[in-house]
Amino acid sequence: MIERVIIIVMDSVGAGELPDADKYGDVGSDTLGNVSRKVGGLKMPVLESMGLGNLHEIEGVPPVKSPTAMYGKMSEASNGKDTTIGHWEIAGLITKQPFPTYPDGFPDEVIKAFEEKIGTKTLGNYPASGTVIIKDLGEEHMKTGYPIVYTSADSVFQIAAHEEVIPVPRLYEMCEIARKILVGNHTVARVIARPFTGEPGNFTRTPRRHDFSVSPPKKTLLNYLKEAGYDVIGVGKIKDIFNGSGVTESHKMEGNIDGMKVTRDLIGEDNRGLIFTNLVDFDMKFGHRNNPQGYANALEEMDAFMPQILDAMKPTDILFLTADHGCDPTTASTDHSREYVPILAYSKSIKGGVNLGIRKTFADVARTIDNIFGLGKIKVGESFPI
């Protein structure tokens, strides 16, 4: 009998373009496949044994005769390709209205309202890499005291500020002001505080980033598990993605491997319900920065750590290893990509080797977990044969 579920989301590790990829400008995207070919093959023996190469063509990761896990791919039923929508769908909420994005920056009605509320002008207001924009505008920010506002291909309103110019509590206050302004047609998925330190030519972002997200419009698997008395433990940015809704406990992490260590340690503790982990480095450090070698290294590092996760699991645990979208670092785009995501389901008490095929929605994960715990709450998706 399964008593605990672990979900590890490999943020942006897509498995090939979806049939509607052309609507998103993502024809040819294949994060796993293209990265593997670009670097001359991946070495991922643990995920290979679980069946990763059985679900998708990956150079260096061939199919195996007897995978230790169930394996397949999942399609995204929601409209969009961002982190929030992807995670919500994994948790059983299909979103038909995508969050707005701002490839030309935010309109005057948003920026003027924000400047009026905070009592100062702003700098930037265009899509940019967070490290690049503080390099370009950081010195001016320090001279003027104006916060740096920017966005990306994601649905985000980001505010960067030097901690000695705008103290972190004030930066958070500005984010809360922006969050209240960004409603209706301008309801972005996340407002993000991006504090940094240092001097011109040598700025460094600090770990005091904070996301101000919108709450899911309806209950998700997380809420139903919490209401039934189960633990719902988030690792990494899970709490932020769901704006705390349904989360009973949250743990911060510093990078993928630290997140896996936190997850391993939680598996060793006496909890019952769901451990939900997001490994963000694939997306944040390598996908958006078009760094296929870094992406490949991160995949191989995760694979090398996987035995510690698997060894820590009890026979009453089940692991779902998946992703929330793609972000192919080999294409010209630095945006997320509309792709299938892998799904590997492993338990010491459940036979592997089952081909789950191509699933119609990420919500199949939520429906499966709903069935495991006998909740009867998730009505979308189809359960895996567990």
N, C-alpha and C positions, 0 to 999 in steps of 0.2 A: 504493500500500500504506500503510495506517495504522500508524504507529509510536508514536503518543502520543495519549492521551485526556485531555481536560479536562472535569471535571464541576463545574459551578457550581450549588450548591443555593441558591435564593432562599428562605431559611428562612421558611416559613408562607405563601408566595404560592399559595394554593389557587385552584381553578378550578371551584367549584360543588359543592354537597352530593352526597355519595355516596348510593346507594340505601338504605344502612343508617344514615343520619345521625340518624334518629329515636331509635335506640338510644343515641346519645351526646348527645342534647339539642341537635342542630345543624341541625334543619330550617330552611331559609332561608339558611343560610350560603353565601356566595359571595364570597370575599375579593377577587378581581380585579374581578368584575362589580359588586359593591356599592360598593367603593371608587370605581370609575370613575363610577358614577352619583351617589354622594354629593358628589363634588367637581366635577361637571359635565363630566367627560371627562378622559382621560389623554392626554398627548402622549408617545408612545413610538415614534418613527419607525423606529428600528433594529429593535426586536423586532416591530414591525408588518410590516416588510419580510421578516422571517424567517418570519412566519406566525402570530404570537400571536393576532391577531384571527380567524384561520381556525379556531382550535381552540376558541374560547370567545367569547361575546358580551361585548365590553368597550367601553363608551362612549368614543369618541375614537380607538379602535384598530380600524378596519374590516378586513374580510378583503381580501386582495390576490390578484390573478390568478395571479401567479407567485412564490410564496414562495421565498426563498433557502435555507430549511431544510426538513427533514422536520418535521412537526408533528402533535401529538395530545395526548391526555390519558391519565393512568394512574390506575387504581384501587389502593387499598391492600388487599392480601390479608391483612396482619397484623391482629391485634386490638389496636386502640389508635389514638392520634393524637398521639404524642409525638415529639420530635426523635430520640431514640435509635432507636426502632423504625423510624421512617421512613428514617433513614440506613442502618440495617442491611439493610432490605429493598432499597434501591437497590443495596446491595453483595451482594445475592443470598441474604439470610437472612430467611425469613418467620417471624414470631413469633406464635404462637397464644395465648400467655399474656401478657396486658398487665401492665405494671408497676403496683404498687399506688399509689394516691393517697390523700391524707389531708385531705379537706374539713373535718374537725373537729379537725385537729391530730393529733399522734402520740399513741398510747396510753401509759398509764403504764409498761407493760413496756419500752417503748423509751426514754422520757425518763428514768425512774429509773435504768435501766442506764447510760445516757449520763452522767447527773450523778454517779453513783457512780464511774465510770471517770475522769472529768475532775476530780473532787474539788470540785465547786462546783455551785450551783444554776444554773438557766437562766431566761431571760426569754422571753416570747412564746408560742411553740408554737401558732401558728394560721396560716392562709393569709393572705398579705399581699403587697403590692408591696414590693420591696426598698428603694425610696427612701422609701416611707411608713413602714415599720416602724422604720427608723433615726431618722426624724424623731420618731416617737411614743415610742420606747423608748431612744433613744440617750443621753439625759441620765441616765436611771436606770442604764443599762449603765455609764456612766462613774463613777457613784457607787458601784455595787456590785461592779463587775468581772465580773458574770455575763454570759456570751455570750448573744446573741439567736438563738434557734432559730425558724425559720419554714419554711413550705412554700408551694406555689402550686397551681394546677390541674394542674401537671406532677408527675411522680413525682420529687420532689426533697426533700432534707433540707438546708436552707441554714443556715449559721452566720455571723452578722454580728458583727464586733468592731472597735472602734476600735484602730488600729495602736499607739497609745500606751498603751492599756489591756491589750490582749492582743497581743503582738508577732506578726507574720505567721507565723514558724516555729511558734509555739505554736498558732496558729489552724489551720495545716495539720495539726499533730499531733492536734488535736481532731477534725478531719475524718477522719483515718485511723482514729481510735478509733470514730467513728460508722459508718464504712464497715464495720468488722468486726462491729459490733452489728447492722447492717441486713442481715440474711441471712434465708433461708427465706421466709416469707410477707411479710416486711418488706424484701425486696430492692428498694429504690428504684433508679431508673436512675442518679441522680447525687447525690452529696454535694458541696455547693458552698461553698467558702470565700468570704465576702463582706467583705473588709476595707474600712474607711472611715476618714476623717480629718475634722478640723474641730471646731467648737464647736456647742453646742446652738443650733438654729435655722439652722445653716449646715453641715450634714454633707455630705460628698462621698464617694462610693464610689471606691476607687482601682483602678488596672489590675492589681493583684496578686490578682485573682480566680483561683481554681484549682478545677477540677472533678475529683472522684474518682469515676470511673465504674465500672460493671461491664464485664467483658470479654464480647464475644459468646460464646454457649455453643458455637458451632461456627465453623469456618473460614469466612471470607467471601472475596469477590473480592480484597480487599486482601492477605490471607495468600497466596493462590495466585499473585498477581502477584509478591510479594516472593520467594516460594520459587522462582519461575522466573527470578529475577535482574533484575526490572524495578524502577525507582524507583516508590515510592508516597509522594507528597509531599502532606502535609496543610496546608491554609491555614485559619486560624481555629481553630474548636473541633473539627475533624475528629479530631485525635489523642485528645482527651478523649472524644469520642463512642464511639470504638472502644477506649478505654483503651490506646492505643498498639499494639494488635494489628494487625500487618501494615503499619504505617507505618514507612517508612525515614527520613523527614525531615519536620520540622514547622516552620511559620512562624506567628508570632503576627500579629495585625492589630488595628488600632484603627478599627473602623467599616467599613461596606460599601466605600466608595471606596478606603480603604487596602488592604482585602482584594483588590480588583480590581487595584490597582497591583502588589501582591505577585504576584498571579496572572500579570499581564502580563509582569512581569520574569522570572518562572520560565519562561514560554513562550519567552522570548528566550534562555534558557540551554540548555546541551547536556545534556538529560536525556531519558530514554526510559521510558515506562510510563504512569503516572497522576498527574495533578495534580487534587486533590480539594479544592474550596473551599466553605466555608459562609459565606453572607452573613447575619449574624444580626440586623442592625438592624431589618429588616421586622418580625420577631417580637418582639424584646426591647424596642425603643423605641416601637413604634407599634401593633402588633397587641394585645399584652397591655394596653396603656394606652388602648385604644379611641380612637386618634387617626388618623382616616381621612385628614386632610389631610397629616399627617406621613408616613403610609404612601404616599400618592400622590407626594409630593415625593421620597421615597426611590426609588420605582420610576422616576421620570423622571430622577433623577440617575444611577441605574445604567444606564439606556438611553443617556444622553448619553456615558457612558464606554465603552460596548460597542464602538465602532469601534476603540478601542485594543487590545481583546482580539482582535477579528477580524483586524485588520491584522497583529498579531504572530504569528498562526498560520501554520504552514507547510502546504503541500499534504498532508503526511503526518500532520497533526493532525486530530482530530475533537472537537467541543465538544458536550456534552450540557448543556442548560440546563433545570433542573427545580426541584421543591420537595419538601418532606418531609411536609407536612400543610398545613392552613389555619389562619388566626387572624384571623377577620373582625372588623375594628375597628368595624364599623357595628352589630353586634348588642349586646345587653345583656351578654352573656358576655364575660369577659376571658380565657377558656380557648382552647386550640387548638380547631379545628373539623375535623370528619371530612369531608374534601373530596377530589375529584379533584385531581391536580396536573398542570400543563402539562409537556409534553416537546417541546423543540426540539432537533434534531440537525443540526449544521452542519459542513461540511468544504469546503474549496476544491476538493477532488478528487472530491466526490460530489454528484450532482445533487439539488437541493432540490425542493420542491413535492410531495413524497410525503405523502399523508395517512395517518398511522399509526393513525388511528382511536382507539378507547377500549381501552387495554390492560388486562389483567386484574390486573397486578401491577407495582409499581415494579421488581421483580426483572428485568423485561425489559431494563433498562439493563445490569445485571450480565451477563445472558446474551449480550447483544450484544457487550460488551467481551470476554467470555470467547471468543466466536467470532473476534473481531478478532485476538486474540493466540494463538488456537489452543490454549487451555489444556485444554479438555474437562473442566472441573471443576464448573461451575455447571449444575445439573440442573433448576432451577426457572425459570419464565418462558419467553418466546419471543423470539428475536432479531429486531431490526428488519431490514428488507430492505436491508442495506448490503453 
